[in-house]
Amino acid sequence: MSDKLSRQFAFLNEADKLKSVLRGTTLCDSSRQENSGEHSWHIALYAMVLAEHAERPVNTDRVIKMLLLHDLVEIDAGDNPIHGNHDPVEMERVEQAAADRIFGLLPALQAAEFRALWNEFEAAETDDAVFAKSIDRVQPVVANLETGGGTWPEYKVTPEQLDRRVGVKVRRGAPALWNHLKARIDAWFDAH
Amino acid sequence: MSDKLSRQFAFLNEADKLKSVLRGTTLCDSSRQENSGEHSWHIALYAMVLAEHAERPVNTDRVIKMLLLHDLVEIDAGDNPIHGNHDPVEMERVEQAAADRIFGLLPALQAAEFRALWNEFEAAETDDAVFAKSIDRVQPVVANLETGGGTWPEYKVTPEQLDRRVGVKVRRGAPALWNHLKARIDAWFDAH
């Protein structure tokens, strides 16, 4: 028992570092960059509030767990802004190594269970994972809309790029959310 | 649908403010104060990892949802450090008003559902709520242990006070966690 708890606390203390990984987007009041720990909380809340809008029925509890875990690999791999440029093959290698190390801190059975949930999220094939990805993609769009465009000017985002990198994925799991935001997104790009 | 989504996004945008509510404890690397948004993520992860150590069987999914919501009232009421001094009657009044306002942003059915979960957490009577409270109380203890005592000296915490305000509540829902940490806690107070 004691060894098991030691491993579990080692994992939870390591997870604390996610609060120091900064993302491309800011808080809704523009005061500072968001970190990946608070982002993970916010999108778990998004899933809890918005699950009824999933394109296909989902198990909200599984989606929430996926979202609580999904960014932990950034402790080693850092955040890769959706509109930035990075080598996807190298990023995949680094994130897999991070998942090995970080989930490997847990007792073996729990490590396997958490890793399976993370793998499922990354593969984006099941209904739960597709919806979880939609939620993860839509929250920065809302943050950008709330902050007058947010990081879109900095990354020179075009409407086509936003649709290709973000819109497609949001619509795949939750088209109602994209449709709801579309008028505000179009208005912003028309004005800029 | 559109009005419903507008209310849901209004709630989620309001929730963003929890990332700017600072707590008494710091991150595990002492670099800065923790905020209540990232704290909420961390303890949801605590619940996911540590649920097997609950004194009585719990529904982990409900515990996670309670913990995702539990601190939202701090957007209006602020964080009240466990070792600080505050008027419990006035605090209760302010938090109830905050819950009215913040959950009231949601569509009516969802507002009632979330408020009921928050009420259950606050009442700390069901097995799920008792365990959720234990998790909420134990995480700052771990943060303080990881940072050489953390905020205990600042608040002049005595071993008796820690046991009365924290230990009792952790043991009520998860005695195995307190027993696991007890040796480290005793060692710290013996040395200071």
Boltz contact constraints between the chains, C-beta under 6 A:
constraints:
  - contact:
      token1: [A, 5]
      token2: [B, 180]
      max_distance: 6.0
  - contact:
      token1: [A, 8]
      token2: [B, 49]
      max_distance: 6.0
  - contact:
      token1: [A, 12]
      token2: [B, 46]
      max_distance: 6.0
  - contact:
      token1: [A, 13]
      token2: [B, 28]
      max_distance: 6.0
  - contact:
      token1: [A, 15]
      token2: [B, 45]
      max_distance: 6.0
  - contact:
      token1: [A, 16]
      token2: [B, 27]
      max_distance: 6.0
  - contact:
      token1: [A, 16]
      token2: [B, 28]
      max_distance: 6.0
  - contact:
      token1: [A, 19]
      token2: [B, 27]
      max_distance: 6.0
  - contact:
      token1: [A, 19]
      token2: [B, 38]
      max_distance: 6.0
  - contact:
      token1: [A, 27]
      token2: [B, 16]
      max_distance: 6.0
  - contact:
      token1: [A, 27]
      token2: [B, 19]
      max_distance: 6.0
  - contact:
      token1: [A, 28]
      token2: [B, 13]
      max_distance: 6.0
  - contact:
      token1: [A, 28]
      token2: [B, 16]
      max_distance: 6.0
  - contact:
      token1: [A, 37]
      token2: [B, 38]
      max_distance: 6.0
  - contact:
      token1: [A, 37]
      token2: [B, 41]
      max_distance: 6.0
  - contact:
      token1: [A, 38]
      token2: [B, 19]
      max_distance: 6.0
  - contact:
      token1: [A, 38]
      token2: [B, 37]
      max_distance: 6.0
  - contact:
      token1: [A, 38]
      token2: [B, 38]
      max_distance: 6.0
  - contact:
      token1: [A, 40]
      token2: [B, 41]
      max_distance: 6.0
  - contact:
      token1: [A, 41]
      token2: [B, 37]
      max_distance: 6.0
  - contact:
      token1: [A, 41]
      token2: [B, 40]
      max_distance: 6.0
  - contact:
      token1: [A, 41]
      token2: [B, 41]
      max_distance: 6.0
  - contact:
      token1: [A, 44]
      token2: [B, 68]
      max_distance: 6.0
  - contact:
      token1: [A, 45]
      token2: [B, 15]
      max_distance: 6.0
  - contact:
      token1: [A, 45]
      token2: [B, 68]
      max_distance: 6.0
  - contact:
      token1: [A, 46]
      token2: [B, 12]
      max_distance: 6.0
  - contact:
      token1: [A, 49]
      token2: [B, 8]
      max_distance: 6.0
  - contact:
      token1: [A, 61]
      token2: [B, 61]
      max_distance: 6.0
  - contact:
      token1: [A, 68]
      token2: [B, 44]
      max_distance: 6.0
  - contact:
      token1: [A, 68]
      token2: [B, 45]
      max_distance: 6.0
  - contact:
      token1: [A, 180]
      token2: [B, 5]
      max_distance: 6.0
